Amino acid sequence: MKQFNILFLFSFLIFNQLNAQTGCAGCVVDLPTLPEDTIYLAPTINGEVGVYYDGNLSFRMPKTTDPVNANDPGTPAGLNISEIKIISMVNVPPGLSWEPSQTTFDPDDQTDGCVKFCGTPLVSDTFEIGVVVEAQVSILPAQTASFTFQLYIAPATSSNDGF
């Protein structure tokens, strides 16, 4: 029986990960006034276990390696980024799905985007959601980088007002 439970949990996690990028169409980019060449990730909205979640996460991708260098001095500054791809998102809370406005960005044309999260969270925690991106800089091979952001899912609340 224990082996069945582990297999079921593993299957659920794999299925949830593979299907996490579906069903949340229609995110809305909502950014404050920002410099054109910058990195920005809007704050997330907290959720609650058992309560439907429908939230947008807006972001701005860099056009050059200058803002990347400001955060990571090991990255050379002054290089144009020709393409950025969102490769994956990991540790999304169980019960939530996600869908980006787009997965590939040409920084000459578009650097703003968003990710829509929707669904009913099943577990309470502060989730460190990891995002893996691949950037193509004209003179270098494609570079993969990752960053994290937090999404808090509060415990379910209960009320006994009717008793």
N, C-alpha and C positions, 0 to 999 in steps of 0.2 A: 504494500500500500504506500509506503514511504517513497519508493521508486516512482510510482505513478504520480504522486503529488509533485515531486521534483521535475518529472518530465512535463507535467501539465504547466507548472510555473515557467519552466524554460520555454515551452511552446508559446505561452501567453506573452512573455517578454519579447521573443523574436517576432511574433505576429504583430504586437503593438509597435515595435520599432519599424518594421517594414511598412506598416500601414499608417504610420504617424503623419505622413505627408499627404493626407487626403481629407476632403470634406470641409475645409475651412476657407472657402473662397471669399474674396472680397475685402482684403485688408485695405486700410486707408493710411497713406503716408501723412503723418502729422509731425512736422519738425519745427523747432524754433528757428529764429534767424541765426544762421551759421556761416562761417567762412566757406567758400566754395571747395577748397581742398583741405578737408579735415576728416577725422574719424569721430562718429557720434553714435551712441546707442541710447535710445530713450529708456526711461525706467519702466519696469513692468507693473502691472496691476495685480494686487494680491487676489487669490481665489479662496474658496472654501470647499472642503470635502462634501460631496453630495449636491453641490449647487452648480448649475450650468455656468461654465466660464466661456466668455467671448471677448477676447482682448487682442489688441494690435500692439506690435512692437516695431516702432519706426527706427530707421538707421540711415547713416550716410557713410558711404565708402570713400576712401581717398582716391585722388587722381594721380598723385605722385607718391614717392617714398618719403617725402618730407615729414608728414604727420606720423608716419610709422617710425621714422628715425627719432622723433621726439619722445616716443614711448619705448623704443628699443634701439639704443645707440649702436648696436651691432648691425643694424640694417643701414646700408649706404643711402644717403640723402640725395635728392636731385634727379632721381630717375622717374620717367613716366611709366605708369602702370597701364598696360594695354587691355587687360581683361581680368576680372575677378569672378570666381565661381563659388557659390555656396555648395559645398560637397555633402555635408551632413549636419545633423543636429542630434546630440545624444543627451540622455538623462532627462528627457521630457517627462513630466509627471504622468504616471499611469492614469489612463482615462482621457488624456488630452491628445488632440491631433494638432498638426501644424501645417501651414502652407505659406510659402513665400510669394510675394508679388511677382518675383522672377528669380531665377537661380544664376543667371549669367549677366554680368554688367560690363559694358564698355564705358570706362570712365570718361572718355571724350564726350559721350552722349548722355549717360545716365549714371548717377551715383546714389540716388535716393531710392529706398525701398522699404518694405515692411514685411513682417511675418504675422499671420493671423493664427492665434491659438484658440481652439474651441473644444468643448466636450465637458464631461463631468469628472472632476478629479476624484480619485479613489483613495489617495493616501495623503496625509498631512505631513509636511516637511518644508524645509527651505531647500529647493532644488538648485544645484549648480549646473545649469544647462550649458553644454559645450557646443560651440559652433566651429566647424572646420571649413576653412576657405582655401582656395588655391588662387594665387595671383601670378599673372604673367607680366614680367618686366622685360622690356624689349631686348636687353643684352644678356639676360640671365635665364637659366632654365626655370620652369614654373616652380614656385615656392608654395609649400603648404604651411598654413599657420592656423592656430586655434585660439579661441578666447572663450571666456565664460561670462555668464550673467546669472543673477539669482531670480527665482520666482518662488514666492512664498504661498503655500497652500495651508490655510488655517484648518484646525480641527472642525468637525461638524458641530454646529450649535443645536441645542435642543431646547424646546420650550414646553412647559407644562401649564400654560395659561388656562387651558380648558378644564383642568382638574381641580 
